[in-house]
C-alpha cells in the first residue's frame, strides 16, 4: 500500500485546494484515508436561465467521487435552513436525472463524526465554532 | 451497566438469532460443495461470526483481519492499513466476507479491492446490519443482509462506542448524551 508523502504530486495538489468549510476538508481526509478518488467542486450545473439564456441559478456540488460516479454535497446548515438547498437539489435531479448525488445534512455528517470517534470535534466542524472560522 | 445507556432496543437477542439462522441456512445451500472461507474484521464482527458459523451446516474455514480506522490521529497517518492480515492465501477459494455493519461502504470497499487482488474464486459479503441510507460506495457484492439499519447510533452485539457495549446481546440505540458529552 502506498502512502502519500508530503512531497508527492497528490499531496501538493491537496495543499492547493481551498475548502469553503472545515467539514469539507474533514470529509476529504476521510475519503483519502479509504483511498477514494475525489474532486472538489469539479462541475457547476445550471438550474435556471433567463429569457436570453443566461444562467440565473446554478449548483456546484462539493465533491465528485470518480470511481462511484457520485456527487456529494455536505451542508452543515441547521435543518430549518436547508429548504433552499433541498429545492436546488430537487431541481438538479429533475434537470439531470442521470446525475447521482447524495446530500449529507448536518445531522448525517455529525453521525459520521461520531462513528469515527470525532464527536468532540463537532463544534469545530459543524457547530457555531465552524461558522466563525475564517475559511477559504 | 451498559443497558442503562441504551435508550431503545432495535433488534432483540431473539430477533438476531432467528435472522442468523435464516442467513446460515441460505449460505449452507448456496455454498454447498464449495467449502466457503469466511473472513471477518476484528473486533466488531466476533459475536456475529461466532453465531453465524454455528448455523452453517456445510464445511467451512474462517479467518480474521484487523484494519486501522479513521480517527483523530489517522488524519496525519495517511491511509487505512491492515494491522492483521489473513493467515492463509485465498487464491482460488470462495470467500464470504462477514461484516457486522455496512455503513458508508468505504471500509468494505477498500477491503474487497484488496482481497480481489489476491484472486479468490468468488467474493461475496454477508452483513448483519446494512445502513443503506449513508452509503457512498455502490455495487458492493452484499449477497446476504440481516437487517436494514436506520440512521441512528447503535451499539451492542459487537458494535461499540469507544470499545464498550460489544457484549450487549442485542442491538440498541445509544443515548446521545454518552457520545455528545
HADDOCK unambig.tbl for C-alpha pairs under 7 A between the chains (distance, minus, plus):
assign (segid A and resid 3 and name CA) (segid B and resid 78 and name CA) 6.16 0.50 0.50
assign (segid A and resid 3 and name CA) (segid B and resid 79 and name CA) 6.56 0.50 0.50
assign (segid A and resid 4 and name CA) (segid B and resid 78 and name CA) 6.59 0.50 0.50
assign (segid A and resid 29 and name CA) (segid B and resid 75 and name CA) 6.28 0.50 0.50
assign (segid A and resid 30 and name CA) (segid B and resid 70 and name CA) 6.82 0.50 0.50
assign (segid A and resid 32 and name CA) (segid B and resid 79 and name CA) 6.62 0.50 0.50
assign (segid A and resid 33 and name CA) (segid B and resid 70 and name CA) 6.80 0.50 0.50
assign (segid A and resid 33 and name CA) (segid B and resid 78 and name CA) 5.75 0.50 0.50
assign (segid A and resid 33 and name CA) (segid B and resid 79 and name CA) 4.05 0.50 0.50
assign (segid A and resid 33 and name CA) (segid B and resid 80 and name CA) 5.55 0.50 0.50
assign (segid A and resid 34 and name CA) (segid B and resid 79 and name CA) 6.15 0.50 0.50
assign (segid A and resid 34 and name CA) (segid B and resid 80 and name CA) 5.88 0.50 0.50
assign (segid A and resid 34 and name CA) (segid B and resid 106 and name CA) 6.05 0.50 0.50
assign (segid A and resid 34 and name CA) (segid B and resid 107 and name CA) 6.50 0.50 0.50
assign (segid A and resid 34 and name CA) (segid B and resid 110 and name CA) 6.28 0.50 0.50
assign (segid A and resid 35 and name CA) (segid B and resid 79 and name CA) 6.79 0.50 0.50
assign (segid A and resid 68 and name CA) (segid B and resid 137 and name CA) 6.08 0.50 0.50
assign (segid A and resid 68 and name CA) (segid B and resid 138 and name CA) 6.66 0.50 0.50
assign (segid A and resid 116 and name CA) (segid B and resid 70 and name CA) 5.95 0.50 0.50
assign (segid A and resid 116 and name CA) (segid B and resid 71 and name CA) 5.21 0.50 0.50
assign (segid A and resid 117 and name CA) (segid B and resid 71 and name CA) 6.00 0.50 0.50
assign (segid A and resid 118 and name CA) (segid B and resid 71 and name CA) 6.64 0.50 0.50
assign (segid A and resid 118 and name CA) (segid B and resid 72 and name CA) 6.55 0.50 0.50
assign (segid A and resid 119 and name CA) (segid B and resid 179 and name CA) 6.51 0.50 0.50
assign (segid A and resid 119 and name CA) (segid B and resid 180 and name CA) 6.06 0.50 0.50
